[in-house]
Amino acid sequence: MVGAGEVFGSLSILDQYPWNEVKTVCDIGASIGTFSIPLAKTHSHLKIINQDLERVMPQAKDEWEWEAPEALQEQRIDFVSLNFFEEAPVAGQDVYYLRLIIHDWADAEALTILRNVRKAMAPHSRLLIQDFIVGNPDRSSDPAAKNMGIDVAPEPMLPGFGSGNTYMYQQDLLMLMVNNGKERLLDDWTALATAVGLRVEKVYDLGDTSILDLRMA
Ligand SMILES: C[S@@+](CC[C@H](N)C(=O)[O-])C[C@H]1O[C@@H](n2cnc3c(N)ncnc32)[C@H](O)[C@@H]1O
């Protein structure tokens, strides 16, 4: 999924997130390092684990050797195979990163993945989910506005202060047709997080996708 990752997976989080607060990152469903290679190059203090299915590992190692040989030489990258439906990722990392993973799956599978990640998390761990957050078209329910102490974002802003757009609805249909997955409202993300014992600490709007920064509840 290099193509989709490059088109949707905004790398502006490399500048927006306080990476200086963390030392270890586990990229879950990392593919060949589409996100974590730029992360390693931008923030050279980080130790990164590239986790994906066993069959992806050889290609991932080749890509890192080609694109980021310094990270291998400095032993800043590990490759650990993982089936995220069957096991937890490497335990106790500062950050767990899921980019363009959860929207591929319906709620039951999404919860299995998130429960496995939660098992690996230490009290200080953060789970960053980079995915789309669809704007809620229902003006009677606007959690983003309620967080600010008002009932609804004032017009002409969209509910949720315009955090949705038509592109996301197209993606929602695509995920349903191709994967039986879906894009989710902030309410949906909050419900998934709550169901696995996590809470939404902060949301970073990257323009296309967003990052949900989840912590232990
Ligand atoms: C849409 S791609 C996202 C890749 C990467 N996170 C990115 O943003 O470019 C989904 C990734 O999930 C991985 N994946 C699918 N099923 C998996 C499983 N059961 N366990 C671990 N990884 C899996 C795929 O191999 C693929 O690399």
The ligand as an SDF file (V2000), in Angstrom:
LIG
                    3D

 27 29  0  0  0  0  0  0  0  0999 V2000
   -3.2200   -0.1310    4.2340 C   0  0  0  0  0  0  0  0  0  0  0  0
   -1.6560   -0.8700    4.5850 S   0  0  0  0  0  0  0  0  0  0  0  0
   -0.9630    0.3830    5.6340 C   0  0  0  0  0  0  0  0  0  0  0  0
    0.5200    0.3250    5.6560 C   0  0  0  0  0  0  0  0  0  0  0  0
    1.2290    1.4290    6.4480 C   0  0  0  0  0  0  0  0  0  0  0  0
    0.7410    1.5190    7.8220 N   0  0  0  0  0  0  0  0  0  0  0  0
    1.1220    2.7650    5.7480 C   0  0  0  0  0  0  0  0  0  0  0  0
    0.5160    3.6850    6.2930 O   0  0  0  0  0  0  0  0  0  0  0  0
    1.6710    2.8990    4.6540 O   0  0  0  0  0  0  0  0  0  0  0  0
   -2.1490   -2.1520    5.7000 C   0  0  0  0  0  0  0  0  0  0  0  0
   -0.9970   -2.9700    6.2840 C   0  0  0  0  0  0  0  0  0  0  0  0
   -1.5330   -3.8790    7.2500 O   0  0  0  0  0  0  0  0  0  0  0  0
   -0.8390   -5.0920    7.1430 C   0  0  0  0  0  0  0  0  0  0  0  0
   -1.6530   -6.1850    7.7010 N   0  0  0  0  0  0  0  0  0  0  0  0
   -2.7830   -6.7120    7.1670 C   0  0  0  0  0  0  0  0  0  0  0  0
   -3.2370   -7.7060    7.9570 N   0  0  0  0  0  0  0  0  0  0  0  0
   -2.3720   -7.7920    9.0030 C   0  0  0  0  0  0  0  0  0  0  0  0
   -2.3160   -8.6240   10.1540 C   0  0  0  0  0  0  0  0  0  0  0  0
   -3.2490   -9.5560   10.3880 N   0  0  0  0  0  0  0  0  0  0  0  0
   -1.3040   -8.4440   11.0410 N   0  0  0  0  0  0  0  0  0  0  0  0
   -0.3540   -7.4880   10.8140 C   0  0  0  0  0  0  0  0  0  0  0  0
   -0.3530   -6.6710    9.7360 N   0  0  0  0  0  0  0  0  0  0  0  0
   -1.3550   -6.8240    8.8390 C   0  0  0  0  0  0  0  0  0  0  0  0
   -0.5900   -5.2510    5.6590 C   0  0  0  0  0  0  0  0  0  0  0  0
    0.4490   -6.1930    5.3900 O   0  0  0  0  0  0  0  0  0  0  0  0
   -0.2590   -3.8230    5.2520 C   0  0  0  0  0  0  0  0  0  0  0  0
    1.1240   -3.5660    5.3340 O   0  0  0  0  0  0  0  0  0  0  0  0
  1  2  1  0
  2  3  1  0
  2 10  1  0
  3  4  1  0
  4  5  1  0
  5  6  1  0
  5  7  1  0
  7  8  2  0
  7  9  1  0
 10 11  1  0
 11 12  1  0
 11 26  1  0
 12 13  1  0
 13 14  1  0
 13 24  1  0
 14 15  1  0
 14 23  1  0
 15 16  2  0
 16 17  1  0
 17 18  1  0
 17 23  2  0
 18 19  1  0
 18 20  2  0
 20 21  1  0
 21 22  2  0
 22 23  1  0
 24 25  1  0
 24 26  1  0
 26 27  1  0
M  CHG  2   2   1   9  -1
M  END
$$$$
